Amino acid sequence: MTDEDSRKRRLVRHTACFTPVENALFMTKVDVAGVSISTFLKSAALDFPLPRGARRPSVDHKATAQLLATMGRTADAFRDAAHLADPRLAETAINDLNECRIIIFEALGRKP
């Protein structure tokens, strides 16, 4: 028997029940702490300090790239339809999209 096997056999499991509201609050706190549910509960119940949370990416790169692509298509559509509407409003919308695009590129750590 290895040390890991003996350690697993010594663990005791406990179960807790939460209402939907309690669960939402609890999971929010766990997510903010950046640790597992088990670690969060142990720290809270036993007055242990929380370990440093796991590193999580601050941006979902795939979703952000999809957002950039959608914004590009939207800007193209505004440019194509500018002659149908007030050109100043269309230009304002395009400028707003470009500003959002720059912010997203910065969040990704890339240059526009």
N, C-alpha and C positions, 0 to 999 in steps of 0.2 A: 504494500500500500504506500503510495507517495504522500508527500506532505500536503499536496493539493487535495487529494481524496479525503484525507483525515480532516482537513479544514472544512470542506463542504459538508461533511457529516455532522460537524459541530454547529452548523448554522441552524437557527430557529426562525421559522417564518411566522409573521404576524399579518393579519388582515384588518383593513380599516374600510369603513363605508362612508361615503360622502353624498350629500344632496347634489343636484346639478350645479347650484350656485356655489356651494362650498368647493366642489371639484374645480370649477372655473377659477375661483380665487386661488386655490391651492396650486393648480397647474401653472397659473401665471407667476406665482412666487417661485416655483421650482424652475420655470423657464428663465426668469430674471436672474436667479442664482447661478444658472448655468451648470448645474450638477444633476445627478440622477435623483429619482424620487427617493430611493433608499438612502442615499447620502443626505438628502435634505431632511428626511424624517429622523435619521440618527442624530444629526447635528441639532435639530430642534428639541428632540426628546432628551438627549443626554448632555445638553449644553456644551457640545463640542463646537469649535469654530468651523465654519464652512471652508473647505479647501478651495483653492482657486478654481474657478469654473473652467470648463473645457473651452478651448478656443473654437468659436463658431464664426463662419464667414458672415460679415456684416451685410453682404449683398448676395442675393441669389443670382449668380452670373447668367444662367441660362434664361431665366425669366426677364432679366434686365436687357439682355441682348434681343429678346423677342419684342420687348417694349420699344427699344430703339428702332427696330425694323418697322413696327407699326407706326411709330411717329414719323418715320421717313415717308411712308406711303401716305399718311395723313397730310403731311406738308405738300407732297406732290399733288394731292387732290385739291388742296387749297389754291395752289398755284394755277392748276388747270381751270378752276371755277372762279378765279379772281375777276374775270371779265363779266361774270353774271351778277356779281354783287358789288358793294362799295369797295373799291380797290384798297382804301385805307384800312378797312376792317380786315380784309384778307391779309394784308401785309402785317397788321398787328398780330393776327393769329399765327402767321408763319414765324414771326419774331419770337412769340411766346414759346412755340414748339422748339425753336432753335435754342432758346435759353434752357428749357428743360433738357434737351438733348445734351448740352454742355455739362449740366449738373450730373446727369447720369454717367457720362463718360468719366467725369472726375470721381464719382463714387466707385467706378470700376478700376480706377487707377490708370486710365488710358487718356490719350490726347484725342480731341475731336478731329 
